[in-house]
Amino acid sequence: MFLIHLKQGAPYLARTTMPKRRLMRLLAPRPGSRLLDLSALAERIEIWYTPTRLEQALTFYSLARLHFGESYKKVVRLPASPYLKVLLNNPFPRTLVTSRLSGRESLFFGPFRNRAEAERWQSETLDFFQIRRCEEELAPHPDHPGCIYGEMNQCLRPCQAIVGVTEYATEVSRLTSFLESHGVTLQDAIGHARDRASENLEFEEAARQHKRFERVEALLRVASEITTDIRHANGVSAVKAGTGVALYFMLDGLWAAPVLLDMQMQAGESMDRRLRQIVEGLPVARPTLKEREEHIALLARWYFSSSRDSEWLPFAKKEEIPYRKLVRMISRAMNPAPAHATMIVNENQDPA
């Protein structure tokens, strides 16, 4: 990654796998050529070596914010990650798919790989809850015509004043609990209903509840491991850095400065203890919605990329970091498996 400071105007920021060739192309005088020629304007060059995709993305974002003011978004070209939004500030909340984080009272669940995946997730999620799917501002009245979802008993029909704000809020609470727990609350409720039906010899009902349980499992498999309530967007990635490892933490949807972990251990010192000390020293994140939107967009771009070159370990909060998994991830980052190792193992596998 390099930054060319110019005598006038904003600098030139770019990334490349062949810096020598790229710089020669930009700085060698080319009279009459239509290619970009900065030879007469260049004043100073800064170069950063970023061996991993994640480090490159975060460094590029930081440099763009530092040198380009309010126009940094055009330089970074952040993707618009889709989210499922629950409009909690509405008397009768509903859901929608959006690419912008706005409204602090709302709940955002994401990011998704693309809008089609988010819309599919929204539709299949609402099949388990009697939440309205209409977009109108409701003025409940018994004469309201209603909609097909009310007739199919997939909506509590607040538009027709069948339920009030309190009853509807109970169903919304079930939905938000489902999102915040990654489906655990709904899976537990359906699992208990299935077990009760089985104990009472109501096998048809037990089979129906089991099918619902399988549908929830299939729905949860659609969401990736970075898809979560953005208020609890936490995780860490480990990348090799010289003789050690650089740890990139995201806390509450905000990237923290990388932490360099030296792999040389003192006598009697454990990796688990050192990691706990590092986590305790991490700053408390209080990001704005704008910061969350941009930092999670960086995470989504890196995570969903086909060229992702490091692992991601999500966790609910700092106090619940799975340190054993983190130690194993660091070990794999320090000693990556050779590209041909997997092929050799697969060739020698027992067909059984």
N, C-alpha and C positions, 0 to 999 in steps of 0.2 A: 504494500500500500504506500502511495507516495503523495506528497502535497507540494505543488510548485507555487511558490510565492511570486506574484507578479508585481511589476513596478506600479501598475495602476489596476484598480478593480479587485474583485474577489479572486482568491487563489484557485488553482485547478487541483481537484482531489479525485483520485482514481485508484483502482486496485487491479492487479495483474499477476499472472504467474510467471511472466517474463519481463521483469522490470528494465533490464538493460535495453532490450529491443524496443520496448514501449517508449522509454525516455529518449532514445536516439531518434525515434520517429517524430516525437514532439519537439525536440530541441535542435535537431539538425536543420540548418537553413535550406529551404526548398523554394527558390524563386519560381513563381508562376504555377506552383502546385495548388490544388484545391484542398489538400489535407491541412489539418490544423497545425499551425507553425507558431510556437511560443518562444523561439530562439531570441527574438528581439525584446521580449517582455519579461522573460524569466529572470528572477533575482536570486532566489535561494530554493533549495530542494530539501525536503525532509522525507525520510523513508522509514517505514515500520515493517518488521518481519512478523507476519501473523500466520503461523503454521496450521491453524485450524479454522474451520468455517465460522464457528461461534465467536472466537476471538476477533476474527476479521469483521464480522457484522457489528459487534459492540464497539470496536475501535473506530470503524467507519462512521457509525452513528455519533459517537462522542466528538470526533473531529468536525463533522458537519455542523453540529450544534455550536461548536466553539468558533468556527470561522465563517459561517454563512448566515448568522442571525435568524430572522424569521423565515428565510427561504430554504432552511435546511431540509424541510420535508421533500421539496422537489429534488434535492440532491440524493437523499437516502431512498426515496421512492418506496415508502413503507406500504405493505399490502393492507387492504381493508379487511381485517379478519371478521367473519360473521359470528354473532352471538345470539343466544336466545335470551330475550329480555322479558322480565315480568314487571308490568307496570303497577307497582304497589301503591303509588300515590293516587290511583283511581279508586272511587268507592267500590267498584266492581272490577277488580284487576283482570287483565287479559295478558296474553303473550304476543310477542312479535319477534321477527328476525331482523336484526339491525347490524350495521357495521360501525356504529358510533356509540361511544359510552357517554351517556348524558343522563342527568337526573339521579341525584344521590339516593333517593328513596327506592330506586328500582334495584332488582336483582339481575345480574348478568351471569350467564352460564356459557362458557366457551373457552378458547376459540375453537371453531370447527374448521375442517380442511377447506370447505367451500360453502357457498350459500345453499346449494342443493342438499348437501348433507345436513345442514342446520335446519332447513325446512322439513326434511324427512323426519329428523329427530323431534322437532316440535309437533308434527302431526301425530306421530306414534306415541309420544308422551301424553298428549291430551286425550288419547283413547282410554287412559287409566284414571282420568280425573274429569269431573263434571264442571269444567271451566269453560266459559263462553269463548267462542271463536270469532264472533262478530267484531267489527271495528268501530261501530257507532258509539256515540256518547249516549249512554242509556238514560231514559226518563221512564222508569218502571210504571206500567199501567196494565190492568187486567185485559184491556182491549188490544194490547200490542200483538201483532200477527205472529211473532215468534219465528223460529226457523226449524229446519229439518233435524238439527242436532238435539233440540228440545224434544221433538217428537220421538227420537230414537233413545231418549233418556241418557244422552251424553252431555247434557247441560242442565244446570239447576234452574234455568229459565228465570233469571232475575228481571229480564225485560218485561215479563208478564206478572211481576210482583209475586211469584210463587214462593220465593225466599227473600229475606231481607239482607242487609249488609252483614249482620253477625253470622248468619248461617252460611253465607257465601264465603266469608273470611275463613271459616273453618276448613272449607275445601281448598282454598288458596294456601292455607298453612300446610296442608298435606303435600301440595305441589312443591312449595319452597323447601320443606323438609326432605323431599325426594331429591331435589337438586343439590342441596347442601350436603347430603349424606351419600351422594353418588348412587342413589337407588336403594340403599340398605334398608331404609324405613319401609318402602313398598314391598321389597322382597321378604322382609320379616313378616309383614302383615299377611301377605298372600301365603307364605309358608305355614303360618299358624292356622289360617283358615283351611288350608289343604289338610293339615294334620288332624284338625278337629273333625272335619268331614270324614276322614278315613277311620278315626276312632269310633265315630257314630255309625259306621257302615254305610255312609252316604257316598257310594263309590262314584256315581255320576258327577256329583258336586266336587269330589276330590279330584277327579280327572279334569274337570273344567278349571279348577284353581291351579292345577299343575301346568296346564297349557298357558294360563296367564303368567305363571312363574317363568316358564321358558321364554315367553314373549318379552318379559322384562330383561332377562339375561341377554337375549339377542339384541335388544335396544341398547343396553349398556356396552355391549361389545363394539357398537358403531362409534361411540365416543372414544377419542384417543386418551392417553394418560395425561395430556396437558389440558384436556377439557374439564373445567371445574368452575365452581363459584369463584369469580375473579377476586373476591375479597380474601380468598385462601389460596391464591396461585403461588405455590411454594415448590421449589425443587432445586436441584444442584446437578452440575455437569463437571466432570473431571477430565482435563486434557493434559497431556505430557508437556512439561516446560523445562527443558534442559535436563538436569539430574533429578528434578522433582515433578510435582503436579500442581497445576493451577486449578483452583476450585472456583467455579462460577455459580454463585447462589442467586436465586430469585426469591425474594421475600415479599409477600402480599402484593405480587404483581410488579415488583420493582427490582431491577438488576443491581446487585451490590458490586463494589469494586472487587476484582479477582483477588483471591488469597493464595499466595505461593506456599505450598507445603513441601518442606525439605524432607526427603525420605531417609536421611541419616538419623537414626534413633540413638538417644542416649541410653546408657545402661539402666535397666529397670523401668524404662518409659514405654508405654503402650500407644499404638496408633489410635485406639479408641479414645484414650484420655486426651491426646493432642487434638483430635477432631472436636471433642466436646468443648475444649478451651477455645478453639477457633469459632465455634458456633456461638458461644457465650459472648464473644467479643464483636459479633456482627452488629451493625447499627440497627436501630428500630426503624422500620420503614413506615412512612406516612405519606404515601403517594397520592397525588390528585388523580382524578379520572383521566385527564389528558396524559399524564405520565404512565398510568397503567395501560391505556390504549396503545401507546407507542412501544412500551417495553414488552408487552405481551405480543404485539405485532412482530417484533424482532424474534421473540421465542418461536412464534408460529412459522415464520419464514424459514428459520433454521431447522426446526423440528420436522416440518413436512417436506423439506428438501430431499430430493433423491440422493444428494451428495453429502448428507449428514455424516460426520466423521467422529462423533463421540456420543456417549450414552446420556440419558436423562433419568434422574431419580426423583420422582415427586414425593412430597410429604404434606400432611395436613397443616402442621405447625412446627416450630422449632423444637418444641418439647417432645415431638413424636418422630424425630428423624430416625430411620432404621440404620443404625451405625454399622451393623454387620454388612448390610448390602452396600453401604457407602465404602467400607474398607475393601470389599471385593471389587467394586467398580474402579477404585483407585488402582488396585493391583492390575486389573485388565488394561487400564490406561497406561501404566508403566511398562507392561509386557504384552503388547497387542499380539494376537495370534497371526502367524504368517498367512498370506492370502491363499497359499496352496494347502494349508493345514486342514481346513474344512473339507476340501475336495478329497484328500487322502483318507480322512476319517470316514467320509461317506462311502468311498469305494470299498473300504474294508469292513463295512457294517454287515452284520449277520442279516440276511434277507428276512428272517423271522422277526 
